[in-house]
């Protein structure tokens, strides 16, 4: 028996130069935010266990939920569409990720 996927993935090729330019700008913002996260990762993990973190405009935002942290980040940096968000587990543990 095959179940229908309620959220099918649709892919399309974008060729509009204006849309491509927007995507490149978003990608650059995301790269800047990711670089900030990588540079500060060690200090952030121990300080914010059990919280959701977000980097926008190379600035850190911390909250209890994803909705809260995105609201804070977007209010401070409405132009930044390259947000980086992640959850820091409460307890240290070894995690194995595999396919």
Jmol script that loads the backbone (N, CA, C; Angstrom):
load data "model"
ATOM      1  N   UNK A   1       0.845  -1.176   0.000  1.00  0.00           N
ATOM      2  CA  UNK A   1       0.000   0.000   0.000  1.00  0.00           C
ATOM      3  C   UNK A   1       0.889   1.236   0.000  1.00  0.00           C
ATOM      4  N   UNK A   2       0.629   2.159  -0.889  1.00  0.00           N
ATOM      5  CA  UNK A   2       1.393   3.389  -0.984  1.00  0.00           C
ATOM      6  C   UNK A   2       0.557   4.544  -0.451  1.00  0.00           C
ATOM      7  N   UNK A   3       1.140   5.318   0.448  1.00  0.00           N
ATOM      8  CA  UNK A   3       0.442   6.473   0.993  1.00  0.00           C
ATOM      9  C   UNK A   3       0.803   7.708   0.183  1.00  0.00           C
ATOM     10  N   UNK A   4      -0.162   8.539  -0.063  1.00  0.00           N
ATOM     11  CA  UNK A   4       0.083   9.787  -0.796  1.00  0.00           C
ATOM     12  C   UNK A   4       0.819  10.758   0.123  1.00  0.00           C
ATOM     13  N   UNK A   5       1.766  11.453  -0.432  1.00  0.00           N
ATOM     14  CA  UNK A   5       2.515  12.453   0.325  1.00  0.00           C
ATOM     15  C   UNK A   5       1.665  13.715   0.434  1.00  0.00           C
ATOM     16  N   UNK A   6       1.302  14.133   1.665  1.00  0.00           N
ATOM     17  CA  UNK A   6       0.473  15.328   1.817  1.00  0.00           C
ATOM     18  C   UNK A   6       1.231  16.624   1.498  1.00  0.00           C
ATOM     19  N   UNK A   7       2.542  16.551   1.477  1.00  0.00           N
ATOM     20  CA  UNK A   7       3.379  17.721   1.187  1.00  0.00           C
ATOM     21  C   UNK A   7       4.357  17.387   0.070  1.00  0.00           C
ATOM     22  N   UNK A   8       3.866  17.262  -1.152  1.00  0.00           N
ATOM     23  CA  UNK A   8       4.795  16.911  -2.234  1.00  0.00           C
ATOM     24  C   UNK A   8       5.793  18.024  -2.498  1.00  0.00           C
ATOM     25  N   UNK A   9       6.962  17.643  -2.945  1.00  0.00           N
ATOM     26  CA  UNK A   9       8.013  18.603  -3.262  1.00  0.00           C
ATOM     27  C   UNK A   9       7.893  18.971  -4.730  1.00  0.00           C
ATOM     28  N   UNK A  10       7.896  20.268  -4.983  1.00  0.00           N
ATOM     29  CA  UNK A  10       7.834  20.751  -6.355  1.00  0.00           C
ATOM     30  C   UNK A  10       9.121  21.493  -6.652  1.00  0.00           C
ATOM     31  N   UNK A  11       9.738  21.168  -7.756  1.00  0.00           N
ATOM     32  CA  UNK A  11      10.962  21.852  -8.160  1.00  0.00           C
ATOM     33  C   UNK A  11      10.715  22.558  -9.484  1.00  0.00           C
ATOM     34  N   UNK A  12      11.285  23.721  -9.609  1.00  0.00           N
ATOM     35  CA  UNK A  12      11.178  24.440 -10.868  1.00  0.00           C
ATOM     36  C   UNK A  12      12.480  25.186 -11.136  1.00  0.00           C
ATOM     37  N   UNK A  13      12.768  25.390 -12.362  1.00  0.00           N
ATOM     38  CA  UNK A  13      13.977  26.110 -12.758  1.00  0.00           C
ATOM     39  C   UNK A  13      13.636  27.595 -12.818  1.00  0.00           C
ATOM     40  N   UNK A  14      14.388  28.386 -12.090  1.00  0.00           N
ATOM     41  CA  UNK A  14      14.175  29.830 -12.081  1.00  0.00           C
ATOM     42  C   UNK A  14      15.207  30.459 -13.003  1.00  0.00           C
ATOM     43  N   UNK A  15      14.734  31.230 -13.949  1.00  0.00           N
ATOM     44  CA  UNK A  15      15.643  31.882 -14.899  1.00  0.00           C
ATOM     45  C   UNK A  15      15.496  33.397 -14.896  1.00  0.00           C
ATOM     46  N   UNK A  16      14.519  33.905 -14.145  1.00  0.00           N
ATOM     47  CA  UNK A  16      14.294  35.347 -14.085  1.00  0.00           C
ATOM     48  C   UNK A  16      15.496  36.025 -13.424  1.00  0.00           C
ATOM     49  N   UNK A  17      16.182  36.934 -14.134  1.00  0.00           N
ATOM     50  CA  UNK A  17      17.371  37.585 -13.586  1.00  0.00           C
ATOM     51  C   UNK A  17      17.111  38.325 -12.275  1.00  0.00           C
ATOM     52  N   UNK A  18      15.941  38.901 -12.137  1.00  0.00           N
ATOM     53  CA  UNK A  18      15.609  39.623 -10.904  1.00  0.00           C
ATOM     54  C   UNK A  18      15.504  38.664  -9.717  1.00  0.00           C
ATOM     55  N   UNK A  19      14.837  37.538  -9.919  1.00  0.00           N
ATOM     56  CA  UNK A  19      14.719  36.529  -8.868  1.00  0.00           C
ATOM     57  C   UNK A  19      16.080  35.929  -8.523  1.00  0.00           C
ATOM     58  N   UNK A  20      16.891  35.686  -9.525  1.00  0.00           N
ATOM     59  CA  UNK A  20      18.235  35.151  -9.286  1.00  0.00           C
ATOM     60  C   UNK A  20      19.088  36.134  -8.493  1.00  0.00           C
ATOM     61  N   UNK A  21      18.964  37.409  -8.778  1.00  0.00           N
ATOM     62  CA  UNK A  21      19.714  38.427  -8.042  1.00  0.00           C
ATOM     63  C   UNK A  21      19.289  38.455  -6.571  1.00  0.00           C
ATOM     64  N   UNK A  22      17.978  38.356  -6.312  1.00  0.00           N
ATOM     65  CA  UNK A  22      17.481  38.316  -4.933  1.00  0.00           C
ATOM     66  C   UNK A  22      18.053  37.110  -4.190  1.00  0.00           C
ATOM     67  N   UNK A  23      18.088  35.978  -4.876  1.00  0.00           N
ATOM     68  CA  UNK A  23      18.600  34.750  -4.267  1.00  0.00           C
ATOM     69  C   UNK A  23      20.076  34.876  -3.917  1.00  0.00           C
ATOM     70  N   UNK A  24      20.837  35.502  -4.792  1.00  0.00           N
ATOM     71  CA  UNK A  24      22.270  35.686  -4.523  1.00  0.00           C
ATOM     72  C   UNK A  24      22.492  36.574  -3.306  1.00  0.00           C
ATOM     73  N   UNK A  25      21.698  37.639  -3.176  1.00  0.00           N
ATOM     74  CA  UNK A  25      21.809  38.530  -2.018  1.00  0.00           C
ATOM     75  C   UNK A  25      21.446  37.780  -0.744  1.00  0.00           C
ATOM     76  N   UNK A  26      20.367  36.982  -0.796  1.00  0.00           N
ATOM     77  CA  UNK A  26      19.967  36.186   0.357  1.00  0.00           C
ATOM     78  C   UNK A  26      21.070  35.202   0.743  1.00  0.00           C
ATOM     79  N   UNK A  27      21.673  34.575  -0.241  1.00  0.00           N
ATOM     80  CA  UNK A  27      22.756  33.625   0.006  1.00  0.00           C
ATOM     81  C   UNK A  27      23.948  34.304   0.678  1.00  0.00           C
ATOM     82  N   UNK A  28      24.280  35.502   0.247  1.00  0.00           N
ATOM     83  CA  UNK A  28      25.398  36.239   0.868  1.00  0.00           C
ATOM     84  C   UNK A  28      25.092  36.577   2.321  1.00  0.00           C
ATOM     85  N   UNK A  29      23.858  36.982   2.602  1.00  0.00           N
ATOM     86  CA  UNK A  29      23.463  37.274   3.993  1.00  0.00           C
ATOM     87  C   UNK A  29      23.563  36.013   4.843  1.00  0.00           C
ATOM     88  N   UNK A  30      23.091  34.898   4.301  1.00  0.00           N
ATOM     89  CA  UNK A  30      23.158  33.636   5.036  1.00  0.00           C
ATOM     90  C   UNK A  30      24.610  33.236   5.297  1.00  0.00           C
ATOM     91  N   UNK A  31      25.484  33.448   4.325  1.00  0.00           N
ATOM     92  CA  UNK A  31      26.909  33.123   4.515  1.00  0.00           C
ATOM     93  C   UNK A  31      27.520  33.974   5.619  1.00  0.00           C
ATOM     94  N   UNK A  32      27.167  35.255   5.680  1.00  0.00           N
ATOM     95  CA  UNK A  32      27.680  36.129   6.746  1.00  0.00           C
ATOM     96  C   UNK A  32      27.174  35.663   8.107  1.00  0.00           C
ATOM     97  N   UNK A  33      25.891  35.327   8.190  1.00  0.00           N
ATOM     98  CA  UNK A  33      25.331  34.852   9.456  1.00  0.00           C
ATOM     99  C   UNK A  33      25.935  33.504   9.856  1.00  0.00           C
ATOM    100  N   UNK A  34      26.156  32.629   8.887  1.00  0.00           N
ATOM    101  CA  UNK A  34      26.765  31.335   9.188  1.00  0.00           C
ATOM    102  C   UNK A  34      28.204  31.517   9.693  1.00  0.00           C
ATOM    103  N   UNK A  35      28.936  32.409   9.068  1.00  0.00           N
ATOM    104  CA  UNK A  35      30.316  32.669   9.509  1.00  0.00           C
ATOM    105  C   UNK A  35      30.325  33.199  10.946  1.00  0.00           C
ATOM    106  N   UNK A  36      29.372  34.054  11.286  1.00  0.00           N
ATOM    107  CA  UNK A  36      29.275  34.577  12.652  1.00  0.00           C
ATOM    108  C   UNK A  36      28.983  33.429  13.610  1.00  0.00           C
ATOM    109  N   UNK A  37      28.067  32.552  13.239  1.00  0.00           N
ATOM    110  CA  UNK A  37      27.720  31.404  14.084  1.00  0.00           C
ATOM    111  C   UNK A  37      28.931  30.508  14.313  1.00  0.00           C
ATOM    112  N   UNK A  38      29.642  30.188  13.249  1.00  0.00           N
ATOM    113  CA  UNK A  38      30.821  29.333  13.366  1.00  0.00           C
ATOM    114  C   UNK A  38      31.870  29.974  14.271  1.00  0.00           C
ATOM    115  N   UNK A  39      32.079  31.272  14.132  1.00  0.00           N
ATOM    116  CA  UNK A  39      33.085  31.976  14.929  1.00  0.00           C
ATOM    117  C   UNK A  39      32.733  32.002  16.419  1.00  0.00           C
ATOM    118  N   UNK A  40      31.445  31.932  16.755  1.00  0.00           N
ATOM    119  CA  UNK A  40      31.015  32.042  18.148  1.00  0.00           C
ATOM    120  C   UNK A  40      30.404  30.757  18.705  1.00  0.00           C
ATOM    121  N   UNK A  41      30.426  29.684  17.952  1.00  0.00           N
ATOM    122  CA  UNK A  41      29.720  28.452  18.324  1.00  0.00           C
ATOM    123  C   UNK A  41      30.104  27.920  19.702  1.00  0.00           C
ATOM    124  N   UNK A  42      31.367  27.863  19.994  1.00  0.00           N
ATOM    125  CA  UNK A  42      31.826  27.265  21.255  1.00  0.00           C
ATOM    126  C   UNK A  42      31.253  27.993  22.462  1.00  0.00           C
ATOM    127  N   UNK A  43      31.291  29.303  22.445  1.00  0.00           N
ATOM    128  CA  UNK A  43      30.779  30.063  23.587  1.00  0.00           C
ATOM    129  C   UNK A  43      29.250  30.017  23.675  1.00  0.00           C
ATOM    130  N   UNK A  44      28.571  29.904  22.554  1.00  0.00           N
ATOM    131  CA  UNK A  44      27.112  29.926  22.547  1.00  0.00           C
ATOM    132  C   UNK A  44      26.492  28.662  23.097  1.00  0.00           C
ATOM    133  N   UNK A  45      27.079  27.530  22.792  1.00  0.00           N
ATOM    134  CA  UNK A  45      26.479  26.248  23.154  1.00  0.00           C
ATOM    135  C   UNK A  45      26.323  26.109  24.665  1.00  0.00           C
ATOM    136  N   UNK A  46      27.347  26.373  25.427  1.00  0.00           N
ATOM    137  CA  UNK A  46      27.259  26.202  26.876  1.00  0.00           C
ATOM    138  C   UNK A  46      26.404  27.278  27.541  1.00  0.00           C
ATOM    139  N   UNK A  47      26.335  28.456  26.957  1.00  0.00           N
ATOM    140  CA  UNK A  47      25.557  29.556  27.554  1.00  0.00           C
ATOM    141  C   UNK A  47      24.058  29.422  27.334  1.00  0.00           C
ATOM    142  N   UNK A  48      23.650  28.728  26.276  1.00  0.00           N
ATOM    143  CA  UNK A  48      22.241  28.751  25.886  1.00  0.00           C
ATOM    144  C   UNK A  48      21.623  27.367  25.716  1.00  0.00           C
ATOM    145  N   UNK A  49      21.969  26.448  26.606  1.00  0.00           N
ATOM    146  CA  UNK A  49      21.415  25.104  26.509  1.00  0.00           C
ATOM    147  C   UNK A  49      19.902  25.128  26.703  1.00  0.00           C
ATOM    148  N   UNK A  50      19.194  24.359  25.853  1.00  0.00           N
ATOM    149  CA  UNK A  50      17.749  24.283  25.932  1.00  0.00           C
ATOM    150  C   UNK A  50      17.026  25.428  25.239  1.00  0.00           C
ATOM    151  N   UNK A  51      17.750  26.232  24.490  1.00  0.00           N
ATOM    152  CA  UNK A  51      17.161  27.399  23.825  1.00  0.00           C
ATOM    153  C   UNK A  51      17.269  27.277  22.306  1.00  0.00           C
ATOM    154  N   UNK A  52      16.466  28.097  21.625  1.00  0.00           N
ATOM    155  CA  UNK A  52      16.547  28.219  20.179  1.00  0.00           C
ATOM    156  C   UNK A  52      17.335  29.491  19.891  1.00  0.00           C
ATOM    157  N   UNK A  53      18.325  29.378  19.028  1.00  0.00           N
ATOM    158  CA  UNK A  53      19.185  30.515  18.688  1.00  0.00           C
ATOM    159  C   UNK A  53      18.974  30.901  17.235  1.00  0.00           C
ATOM    160  N   UNK A  54      19.189  32.179  16.951  1.00  0.00           N
ATOM    161  CA  UNK A  54      19.070  32.670  15.588  1.00  0.00           C
ATOM    162  C   UNK A  54      20.104  33.773  15.395  1.00  0.00           C
ATOM    163  N   UNK A  55      20.755  33.752  14.251  1.00  0.00           N
ATOM    164  CA  UNK A  55      21.677  34.824  13.887  1.00  0.00           C
ATOM    165  C   UNK A  55      21.059  35.577  12.716  1.00  0.00           C
ATOM    166  N   UNK A  56      20.920  36.888  12.905  1.00  0.00           N
ATOM    167  CA  UNK A  56      20.417  37.783  11.861  1.00  0.00           C
ATOM    168  C   UNK A  56      21.246  39.048  11.933  1.00  0.00           C
ATOM    169  N   UNK A  57      21.701  39.521  10.802  1.00  0.00           N
ATOM    170  CA  UNK A  57      22.539  40.719  10.804  1.00  0.00           C
ATOM    171  C   UNK A  57      23.798  40.532  11.633  1.00  0.00           C
ATOM    172  N   UNK A  58      24.313  39.308  11.657  1.00  0.00           N
ATOM    173  CA  UNK A  58      25.473  38.922  12.451  1.00  0.00           C
ATOM    174  C   UNK A  58      25.287  39.283  13.929  1.00  0.00           C
ATOM    175  N   UNK A  59      24.045  39.117  14.406  1.00  0.00           N
ATOM    176  CA  UNK A  59      23.690  39.380  15.797  1.00  0.00           C
ATOM    177  C   UNK A  59      22.908  38.173  16.312  1.00  0.00           C
ATOM    178  N   UNK A  60      23.143  37.799  17.571  1.00  0.00           N
ATOM    179  CA  UNK A  60      22.500  36.633  18.161  1.00  0.00           C
ATOM    180  C   UNK A  60      21.178  36.988  18.815  1.00  0.00           C
ATOM    181  N   UNK A  61      20.196  36.104  18.628  1.00  0.00           N
ATOM    182  CA  UNK A  61      18.901  36.203  19.301  1.00  0.00           C
ATOM    183  C   UNK A  61      18.627  34.853  19.945  1.00  0.00           C
ATOM    184  N   UNK A  62      18.070  34.875  21.157  1.00  0.00           N
ATOM    185  CA  UNK A  62      17.839  33.649  21.926  1.00  0.00           C
ATOM    186  C   UNK A  62      16.418  33.672  22.465  1.00  0.00           C
ATOM    187  N   UNK A  63      15.719  32.546  22.370  1.00  0.00           N
ATOM    188  CA  UNK A  63      14.359  32.438  22.906  1.00  0.00           C
ATOM    189  C   UNK A  63      14.049  30.974  23.207  1.00  0.00           C
ATOM    190  N   UNK A  64      12.867  30.754  23.765  1.00  0.00           N
ATOM    191  CA  UNK A  64      12.449  29.392  24.103  1.00  0.00           C
ATOM    192  C   UNK A  64      11.857  28.639  22.914  1.00  0.00           C
ATOM    193  N   UNK A  65      11.306  29.371  21.942  1.00  0.00           N
ATOM    194  CA  UNK A  65      10.688  28.721  20.795  1.00  0.00           C
ATOM    195  C   UNK A  65      11.208  29.324  19.494  1.00  0.00           C
ATOM    196  N   UNK A  66      11.024  28.582  18.433  1.00  0.00           N
ATOM    197  CA  UNK A  66      11.432  29.062  17.113  1.00  0.00           C
ATOM    198  C   UNK A  66      10.638  30.306  16.735  1.00  0.00           C
ATOM    199  N   UNK A  67       9.342  30.305  17.010  1.00  0.00           N
ATOM    200  CA  UNK A  67       8.504  31.455  16.674  1.00  0.00           C
ATOM    201  C   UNK A  67       8.992  32.711  17.385  1.00  0.00           C
ATOM    202  N   UNK A  68       9.329  32.587  18.658  1.00  0.00           N
ATOM    203  CA  UNK A  68       9.799  33.735  19.436  1.00  0.00           C
ATOM    204  C   UNK A  68      11.124  34.267  18.904  1.00  0.00           C
ATOM    205  N   UNK A  69      12.066  33.377  18.629  1.00  0.00           N
ATOM    206  CA  UNK A  69      13.384  33.828  18.197  1.00  0.00           C
ATOM    207  C   UNK A  69      13.314  34.462  16.809  1.00  0.00           C
ATOM    208  N   UNK A  70      12.477  33.911  15.925  1.00  0.00           N
ATOM    209  CA  UNK A  70      12.324  34.508  14.597  1.00  0.00           C
ATOM    210  C   UNK A  70      11.662  35.873  14.684  1.00  0.00           C
ATOM    211  N   UNK A  71      10.728  36.028  15.581  1.00  0.00           N
ATOM    212  CA  UNK A  71      10.069  37.322  15.775  1.00  0.00           C
ATOM    213  C   UNK A  71      11.078  38.376  16.239  1.00  0.00           C
ATOM    214  N   UNK A  72      11.926  38.013  17.181  1.00  0.00           N
ATOM    215  CA  UNK A  72      12.962  38.939  17.662  1.00  0.00           C
ATOM    216  C   UNK A  72      13.936  39.316  16.554  1.00  0.00           C
ATOM    217  N   UNK A  73      14.402  38.308  15.831  1.00  0.00           N
ATOM    218  CA  UNK A  73      15.394  38.544  14.775  1.00  0.00           C
ATOM    219  C   UNK A  73      14.820  39.389  13.648  1.00  0.00           C
ATOM    220  N   UNK A  74      13.600  39.082  13.237  1.00  0.00           N
ATOM    221  CA  UNK A  74      12.978  39.828  12.130  1.00  0.00           C
ATOM    222  C   UNK A  74      12.641  41.263  12.532  1.00  0.00           C
ATOM    223  N   UNK A  75      12.300  41.463  13.794  1.00  0.00           N
ATOM    224  CA  UNK A  75      12.014  42.823  14.262  1.00  0.00           C
ATOM    225  C   UNK A  75      13.278  43.678  14.240  1.00  0.00           C
ATOM    226  N   UNK A  76      14.402  43.081  14.610  1.00  0.00           N
ATOM    227  CA  UNK A  76      15.670  43.821  14.645  1.00  0.00           C
ATOM    228  C   UNK A  76      16.299  43.976  13.268  1.00  0.00           C
ATOM    229  N   UNK A  77      16.112  42.969  12.392  1.00  0.00           N
ATOM    230  CA  UNK A  77      16.746  42.978  11.066  1.00  0.00           C
ATOM    231  C   UNK A  77      15.740  42.543   9.999  1.00  0.00           C
ATOM    232  N   UNK A  78      14.741  43.381   9.721  1.00  0.00           N
ATOM    233  CA  UNK A  78      13.708  42.991   8.751  1.00  0.00           C
ATOM    234  C   UNK A  78      14.242  42.777   7.334  1.00  0.00           C
ATOM    235  N   UNK A  79      15.380  43.354   7.033  1.00  0.00           N
ATOM    236  CA  UNK A  79      15.961  43.213   5.691  1.00  0.00           C
ATOM    237  C   UNK A  79      16.747  41.920   5.522  1.00  0.00           C
ATOM    238  N   UNK A  80      17.054  41.239   6.617  1.00  0.00           N
ATOM    239  CA  UNK A  80      17.896  40.046   6.553  1.00  0.00           C
ATOM    240  C   UNK A  80      17.039  38.808   6.309  1.00  0.00           C
ATOM    241  N   UNK A  81      17.114  38.277   5.104  1.00  0.00           N
ATOM    242  CA  UNK A  81      16.373  37.067   4.767  1.00  0.00           C
ATOM    243  C   UNK A  81      17.289  35.846   4.728  1.00  0.00           C
ATOM    244  N   UNK A  82      18.463  35.969   5.338  1.00  0.00           N
ATOM    245  CA  UNK A  82      19.414  34.859   5.397  1.00  0.00           C
ATOM    246  C   UNK A  82      19.636  34.384   6.823  1.00  0.00           C
ATOM    247  N   UNK A  83      18.548  34.262   7.582  1.00  0.00           N
ATOM    248  CA  UNK A  83      18.640  33.877   8.994  1.00  0.00           C
ATOM    249  C   UNK A  83      19.177  32.460   9.159  1.00  0.00           C
ATOM    250  N   UNK A  84      19.930  32.261  10.222  1.00  0.00           N
ATOM    251  CA  UNK A  84      20.430  30.937  10.591  1.00  0.00           C
ATOM    252  C   UNK A  84      19.848  30.625  11.966  1.00  0.00           C
ATOM    253  N   UNK A  85      19.101  29.533  12.081  1.00  0.00           N
ATOM    254  CA  UNK A  85      18.415  29.180  13.328  1.00  0.00           C
ATOM    255  C   UNK A  85      18.761  27.748  13.720  1.00  0.00           C
ATOM    256  N   UNK A  86      18.938  27.518  15.012  1.00  0.00           N
ATOM    257  CA  UNK A  86      19.201  26.154  15.494  1.00  0.00           C
ATOM    258  C   UNK A  86      18.840  26.029  16.963  1.00  0.00           C
ATOM    259  N   UNK A  87      18.643  24.809  17.392  1.00  0.00           N
ATOM    260  CA  UNK A  87      18.314  24.486  18.774  1.00  0.00           C
ATOM    261  C   UNK A  87      19.535  23.892  19.447  1.00  0.00           C
ATOM    262  N   UNK A  88      19.801  24.324  20.687  1.00  0.00           N
ATOM    263  CA  UNK A  88      20.901  23.763  21.467  1.00  0.00           C
ATOM    264  C   UNK A  88      20.294  22.816  22.499  1.00  0.00           C
ATOM    265  N   UNK A  89      20.574  21.519  22.398  1.00  0.00           N
ATOM    266  CA  UNK A  89      20.001  20.561  23.354  1.00  0.00           C
ATOM    267  C   UNK A  89      20.364  20.917  24.793  1.00  0.00           C
ATOM    268  N   UNK A  90      19.449  20.600  25.731  1.00  0.00           N
ATOM    269  CA  UNK A  90      19.667  20.920  27.146  1.00  0.00           C
ATOM    270  C   UNK A  90      20.886  20.227  27.728  1.00  0.00           C
ATOM    271  N   UNK A  91      21.061  18.983  27.356  1.00  0.00           N
ATOM    272  CA  UNK A  91      22.141  18.207  27.947  1.00  0.00           C
ATOM    273  C   UNK A  91      23.165  17.809  26.900  1.00  0.00           C
ATOM    274  N   UNK A  92      24.395  17.747  27.353  1.00  0.00           N
ATOM    275  CA  UNK A  92      25.456  17.257  26.474  1.00  0.00           C
ATOM    276  C   UNK A  92      25.225  15.779  26.218  1.00  0.00           C
ATOM    277  N   UNK A  93      25.442  15.368  24.984  1.00  0.00           N
ATOM    278  CA  UNK A  93      25.299  13.956  24.648  1.00  0.00           C
ATOM    279  C   UNK A  93      26.008  13.709  23.332  1.00  0.00           C
ATOM    280  N   UNK A  94      26.421  12.486  23.151  1.00  0.00           N
ATOM    281  CA  UNK A  94      26.978  12.110  21.856  1.00  0.00           C
ATOM    282  C   UNK A  94      25.814  11.858  20.920  1.00  0.00           C
ATOM    283  N   UNK A  95      25.887  12.410  19.742  1.00  0.00           N
ATOM    284  CA  UNK A  95      24.837  12.206  18.761  1.00  0.00           C
ATOM    285  C   UNK A  95      25.443  11.623  17.499  1.00  0.00           C
ATOM    286  N   UNK A  96      24.806  10.602  17.002  1.00  0.00           N
ATOM    287  CA  UNK A  96      25.279   9.967  15.772  1.00  0.00           C
ATOM    288  C   UNK A  96      24.219  10.182  14.711  1.00  0.00           C
ATOM    289  N   UNK A  97      24.628  10.791  13.627  1.00  0.00           N
ATOM    290  CA  UNK A  97      23.717  11.035  12.512  1.00  0.00           C
ATOM    291  C   UNK A  97      24.137  10.144  11.353  1.00  0.00           C
ATOM    292  N   UNK A  98      23.189   9.395  10.830  1.00  0.00           N
ATOM    293  CA  UNK A  98      23.494   8.488   9.717  1.00  0.00           C
ATOM    294  C   UNK A  98      22.290   8.385   8.804  1.00  0.00           C
ATOM    295  N   UNK A  99      22.570   8.009   7.597  1.00  0.00           N
ATOM    296  CA  UNK A  99      21.475   7.789   6.627  1.00  0.00           C
ATOM    297  C   UNK A  99      21.043   6.346   6.662  1.00  0.00           C
TER     298      UNK A  99
END
end "model"
wireframe off; spacefill off
backbone 0.3
color backbone group
